[in-house]
Amino acid sequence: MTAPAKLSEIWVFLAQSPLLWLSLTLLAYLGALWLHTRSGRNPVVNPVLISVIVIVGVLLLTRTPYDTYFEGAKFVHFLIGPATVALAVPLYSQVGRLRRLWLPIGVALLVGSVAAIVSAIGIAWVLGGSHELMMSLAPKSATMPIAMGVAEKIGGLPSLAAVAAAVAGISGAIMATGLLNLLRIKEPAVRGFAVGMAAHGIGTARAIQVNETAGAFSALAMGLNGIATALLVPLIVRLMGA
């Protein structure tokens, strides 16, 4: 048997092991995190984006179906739940401020959520997007599980909604610092809330790295915007006749 044939057989054997894909996921993220740290935590060197590129590249090169990969890496998916709940820890320290700021938080939530939904549908419509595309993009600023569920209910594609949410999160995490600095917004609570509204979990992870208060308010915005999106998207779609 030739060497390439042996290597092919070895790969087929390894590809059936869940440990391979879990290890690939963890190693890809650790490598991306190392690059992010070496860059001075430059937002452009986003560890999530780099990890996605590496993993997708490996899957394409090896022609591995996504279902096979997910079966091996689903333990990481399971950890999303506990990680999201853990975001309540820094938020608890801000309870006093939340009680004083409930009105501006409510207004910002309503305006931000509506703006995200209407702009997504409007831009897709102007560019000639299909109804299915518009419905998939409408909940993009909510966290991924909510975006997928909402998109499915209103006639969109859950898979496309997941991609849109990921792109929104990654791009928000990359651009937020520079954009907020350009707008001269310095208050950590305001910066964090804006990031959580636009970039959900990925943006919140970035906000926590920068400032604990910003991370707490980003987590709050992510949770509230998920609820607001689920409630507002069907209503806005009906009003817009989309």
C-alpha positions as CSV (number, residue, x, y, z in Angstrom):
1,M,0.0,0.0,0.0
2,T,1.4,3.4,-0.9
3,A,2.1,6.2,1.6
4,P,-0.8,8.4,0.4
5,A,-3.2,5.5,0.7
6,K,-2.1,4.8,4.2
7,L,-2.4,8.5,5.2
8,S,-5.9,8.5,3.7
9,E,-6.9,5.5,5.8
10,I,-5.5,7.0,8.9
11,W,-7.4,10.2,8.3
12,V,-10.7,8.4,7.7
13,F,-10.1,6.6,11.0
14,L,-9.3,9.8,12.9
15,A,-12.2,11.7,11.3
16,Q,-14.7,9.4,13.0
17,S,-13.3,10.3,16.4
18,P,-15.2,13.1,18.2
19,L,-12.0,14.0,20.1
20,L,-10.4,15.1,16.8
21,W,-12.9,17.9,16.2
22,L,-13.1,19.0,19.8
23,S,-9.3,19.2,19.8
24,L,-9.3,21.1,16.5
25,T,-11.8,23.6,17.9
26,L,-9.8,24.2,21.1
27,L,-6.4,24.4,19.4
28,A,-7.8,26.8,16.7
29,Y,-9.2,29.1,19.4
30,L,-6.0,28.9,21.6
31,G,-3.9,29.8,18.6
32,A,-6.2,32.6,17.6
33,L,-6.2,33.9,21.2
34,W,-2.4,33.8,21.2
35,L,-2.3,35.9,18.1
36,H,-4.8,38.3,19.6
37,T,-2.7,38.7,22.7
38,R,0.5,39.2,20.7
39,S,-1.2,41.9,18.7
40,G,-1.8,43.9,21.8
41,R,-5.5,42.8,21.8
42,N,-6.1,44.6,18.5
43,P,-9.8,44.2,17.7
44,V,-9.0,43.5,14.1
45,V,-7.2,40.3,15.2
46,N,-10.4,38.8,16.4
47,P,-9.9,35.3,17.9
48,V,-13.5,34.1,16.9
49,L,-13.0,35.2,13.3
50,I,-9.6,33.6,13.1
51,S,-10.9,30.3,14.6
52,V,-13.8,30.2,12.2
53,I,-11.4,30.7,9.2
54,V,-9.1,27.9,10.4
55,I,-11.9,25.4,11.1
56,V,-13.8,26.1,7.9
57,G,-10.5,25.8,6.0
58,V,-9.8,22.4,7.5
59,L,-13.3,21.2,6.8
60,L,-13.1,22.3,3.2
61,L,-9.7,20.7,2.6
62,T,-10.7,17.4,4.2
63,R,-14.2,17.5,2.7
64,T,-15.7,16.9,6.1
65,P,-19.4,17.4,6.4
66,Y,-20.4,20.0,9.1
67,D,-22.6,17.4,10.8
68,T,-19.5,15.3,11.4
69,Y,-17.6,18.2,12.8
70,F,-20.5,19.3,15.1
71,E,-20.9,15.8,16.4
72,G,-17.4,16.0,17.7
73,A,-17.4,19.6,18.9
74,K,-20.9,19.8,20.4
75,F,-19.4,19.8,24.0
76,V,-18.2,23.4,23.2
77,H,-21.8,24.2,22.0
78,F,-23.1,22.9,25.3
79,L,-20.8,25.3,27.2
80,I,-22.4,28.3,25.6
81,G,-25.3,28.0,28.0
82,P,-23.3,28.1,31.3
83,A,-21.0,30.8,29.8
84,T,-24.0,33.0,29.0
85,V,-25.4,32.6,32.5
86,A,-22.0,33.5,34.0
87,L,-22.3,36.9,32.4
88,A,-24.8,37.7,35.1
89,V,-21.9,37.8,37.6
90,P,-20.4,41.2,36.5
91,L,-23.9,42.5,35.9
92,Y,-24.9,41.8,39.5
93,S,-22.4,44.4,40.7
94,Q,-24.2,47.1,38.7
95,V,-27.7,46.5,40.1
96,G,-27.7,49.9,41.8
97,R,-26.9,51.7,38.6
98,L,-29.5,49.7,36.7
99,R,-32.2,50.9,39.0
100,R,-31.3,54.5,38.4
101,L,-30.9,54.1,34.7
102,W,-34.0,52.0,33.8
103,L,-35.6,54.7,31.7
104,P,-32.6,55.5,29.4
105,I,-31.9,51.8,29.1
106,G,-35.5,51.1,28.1
107,V,-35.4,53.9,25.5
108,A,-32.0,52.8,24.1
109,L,-33.2,49.2,23.9
110,L,-36.3,50.1,22.0
111,V,-34.6,52.5,19.5
112,G,-31.6,50.2,19.0
113,S,-33.6,47.1,18.5
114,V,-36.0,48.7,16.0
115,A,-33.1,50.4,14.1
116,A,-31.3,47.0,13.8
117,I,-34.4,45.2,12.5
118,V,-35.6,47.9,10.1
119,S,-32.1,48.7,8.7
120,A,-31.5,45.0,8.0
121,I,-34.8,44.5,6.1
122,G,-34.5,47.9,4.4
123,I,-31.0,47.4,3.1
124,A,-31.8,43.9,1.8
125,W,-35.0,45.2,0.1
126,V,-33.1,48.1,-1.6
127,L,-30.5,45.7,-2.9
128,G,-33.2,43.4,-4.4
129,G,-33.0,40.7,-1.7
130,S,-35.6,38.0,-1.6
131,H,-38.3,37.8,1.0
132,E,-36.4,34.8,2.5
133,L,-33.2,36.8,2.7
134,M,-34.9,39.7,4.4
135,M,-36.5,37.5,7.0
136,S,-33.2,35.8,7.7
137,L,-31.4,39.1,8.2
138,A,-34.1,40.8,10.3
139,P,-33.0,39.2,13.7
140,K,-29.3,39.4,13.0
141,S,-28.5,41.6,16.1
142,A,-29.9,39.0,18.5
143,T,-27.8,36.3,19.9
144,M,-27.5,33.3,17.5
145,P,-30.0,30.8,19.0
146,I,-32.7,33.5,19.2
147,A,-31.9,34.8,15.7
148,M,-32.3,31.3,14.2
149,G,-35.6,30.6,16.0
150,V,-37.1,34.0,15.0
151,A,-36.0,33.6,11.4
152,E,-37.5,30.2,11.1
153,K,-40.9,31.5,12.5
154,I,-41.1,34.4,10.0
155,G,-40.1,32.5,6.8
156,G,-36.3,32.9,6.9
157,L,-33.5,30.4,6.8
158,P,-32.1,29.5,10.3
159,S,-28.7,28.7,8.8
160,L,-28.5,32.0,7.0
161,A,-29.7,33.8,10.2
162,A,-26.9,32.1,12.1
163,V,-24.3,33.4,9.6
164,A,-25.8,36.9,9.7
165,A,-25.7,36.9,13.5
166,A,-22.1,35.7,13.5
167,V,-21.0,38.4,11.0
168,A,-22.8,41.0,13.0
169,G,-21.1,39.9,16.2
170,I,-17.6,39.7,14.7
171,S,-17.8,42.9,12.7
172,G,-19.3,44.7,15.8
173,A,-16.5,43.4,18.0
174,I,-13.9,44.6,15.5
175,M,-15.4,48.1,14.7
176,A,-16.9,49.0,18.0
177,T,-13.9,50.5,19.8
178,G,-12.8,52.7,16.9
179,L,-16.3,53.8,16.1
180,L,-17.2,54.7,19.7
181,N,-13.9,56.6,20.1
182,L,-14.7,58.5,16.9
183,L,-18.0,59.5,18.4
184,R,-16.2,60.5,21.6
185,I,-18.4,58.2,23.7
186,K,-16.3,57.5,26.8
187,E,-18.7,56.2,29.5
188,P,-18.1,52.5,29.9
189,A,-21.7,51.7,30.6
190,V,-22.9,53.4,27.4
191,R,-20.1,51.8,25.3
192,G,-20.9,48.4,26.7
193,F,-24.6,48.7,26.1
194,A,-24.1,49.8,22.5
195,V,-21.8,46.9,21.8
196,G,-24.2,44.3,23.4
197,M,-27.1,45.7,21.3
198,A,-25.2,45.4,18.0
199,A,-22.8,42.5,18.5
200,H,-24.4,40.2,21.2
201,G,-22.2,37.6,22.7
202,I,-19.1,38.1,20.5
203,G,-19.2,41.8,21.2
204,T,-19.8,41.2,24.9
205,A,-16.7,39.0,25.1
206,R,-14.7,41.9,23.6
207,A,-16.3,44.4,26.0
208,I,-15.4,42.4,29.1
209,Q,-11.7,42.3,27.9
210,V,-11.7,46.1,27.8
211,N,-13.7,47.1,30.9
212,E,-15.7,45.2,33.5
213,T,-18.5,47.8,33.6
214,A,-18.7,47.8,29.9
215,G,-18.9,44.0,29.9
216,A,-21.7,44.0,32.4
217,F,-23.8,46.5,30.5
218,S,-23.0,44.7,27.2
219,A,-24.3,41.4,28.8
220,L,-27.5,43.2,29.9
221,A,-28.0,44.6,26.4
222,M,-27.5,41.2,24.8
223,G,-30.1,39.6,27.0
224,L,-32.7,42.4,26.6
225,N,-32.2,42.7,22.9
226,G,-32.7,39.0,22.4
227,I,-36.1,39.3,24.1
228,A,-36.9,42.6,22.3
229,T,-36.0,41.1,18.9
230,A,-38.2,38.0,19.4
231,L,-41.1,40.3,20.2
232,L,-40.6,43.1,17.7
233,V,-39.5,41.3,14.6
234,P,-42.9,39.7,13.8
235,L,-44.6,43.1,14.5
236,I,-42.2,45.1,12.4
237,V,-42.4,42.6,9.5
238,R,-46.2,42.9,9.6
239,L,-46.2,46.7,9.7
240,M,-43.6,46.9,6.8
241,G,-45.5,44.4,4.7
242,A,-42.3,42.5,4.2
